[in-house]
Amino acid sequence: MRAALVLEQFDPRRGGAEQWTSQFAEQLAARGHEVHVVAERFGEQVGRLPVIAHRLEGVRSRLGFAEAAQAKLMSLSPDVIHDMGSGWYCDVFHPHGGSWISVTERKMRLVPPWMRPLKRRIDQLLPRQREYQALLSRQYADHGQFFVALSKKAAEDFQRIHGVPRERIRIIYNGVDTHRFSPSHRGIYRRTVRRWLGVDDGTPLALIVAHNFRLKGVATLLRAMARLTTEGKRMHLAVVGGKRLRSWRRMARRLGVEHAVHFVGAVDDTVPFYAAADVYVHPTFYDMCSLVVLEAAASGLPIITTECNGVSELLTDGVEGLLVSDPADANELVEQMRVLSDRGLRHKMGDAARRTALGHTLRRNVNEMLALYEHAVHSRQGVLTGNARPGSLPMLPARPPTQGAKQESPRSR
């Protein structure tokens, strides 16, 4: 099968969607599929992956990207088009960030209540708001595409906000490479990384891996660390990822926890940090199905995350870890972190987290996605030949045939 993957940036260092797409592309190629990637920017790793890269030049806006992607895809005519949330011309629409409207509403929780009405009015006047609305009207218009929801929460948003019929939605949770992310790495990395962080073996090390610090609740986590420090609790925090760390370091300094918090910045490989940590804390305001939480679980770490995270649907509170109801409530987070100061409980929950991750592997994830690919292709072929099954969906019937499609080299730009 010739599959085309569409996203703005094909670079696993950028975030969960980009990392998932990179892993997925590699898995598709390993199974013998021809993988094309249409993107505006590519990371350095693209030359090492068995994919055919198509760089979109001169893109100046989100609408411009979607239009350029459609033109490129029409010239390629792949068997199936899988869009990660950037365009509209696809068989499978897979917005890793969930509904943009829902994300916007959740972000309002980061704003003081008295400011929210004013911010909503101001946002409506911004050009990017109008651009997003125009983009959404095309992405969620009925042209026969299937929608991949990373959680039940996402599926509900698709139905409630965008009116997507339930039969067009497939709930496919993220999957994790349980070989790459494994407790077996502790013996290799744990001592070295903790020594580099200045953390002795008797001090619990909490970890968060994030890029959008505000949305992922880093401020709440820093306030919780301040409370624990005031109480005399020994705990260190490693914050991996993010940009413009200076302001966050200032916040840690104001809270009096700069000695207990290490801002690592972006790294090529997060495995050593999972291996060094004792607990993974992710107090996010919004996540469809956090891949980093699954990575931490696969690494055998107990989890603290919020009910705003779709991955919480895979966890049982008190088994693999603990759930927080309000991502802005540092006091609630402190209570859960205090519970996991118990080494024996951490080990018990970490083992349970590993077992849960083993039920949601990358292999299973790829199998579920390929099954959807097959269904999408057969549904479209049935429409084009007039032999559609009852209830089958038209899949981009205007697309040209697949023979004779022009190909570019794996390193094409």
Buried (B, 14 or more C-beta within 10 A) or exposed (E): BBBBBBBBBBBBBBBBBBBBBBBBBBBBBEEEBBBBBBBBBBBEBBEEBEBBBBBBEEBEEBBBBBBBBBEBBBEBBBBBBBBBBBBBBBBBBBBBBBBBBBBBBBBBBBEEEEEBEEEEEEBEEEEEEEBBEBBBEBBBEEBBBBBBBBBEBBBBBBBEBBEBEEEBBBBBBBBBBBEBBBBEBBEEBBEEBBEEBEBEEEBBBBBBBBBBBEBBBBBBBBBBBBBBBEEEBEBBBBBBBBEEBEEBEEBBEEBEBBEBBBBBEEEEEBBBBBBBBBBBBBBBBBBBBBBBBBBBBBBBBBBBBBBBBBBBBBBEEEBBBBBBEBBBBBEBBBBBBBBBBEEEBBEBBBEBBBEBBEEBBBEBBBBBBBEBBEBBBBBBBBBBEEEBEEEBBBBBEEBEEEEEBEEBEBEEE
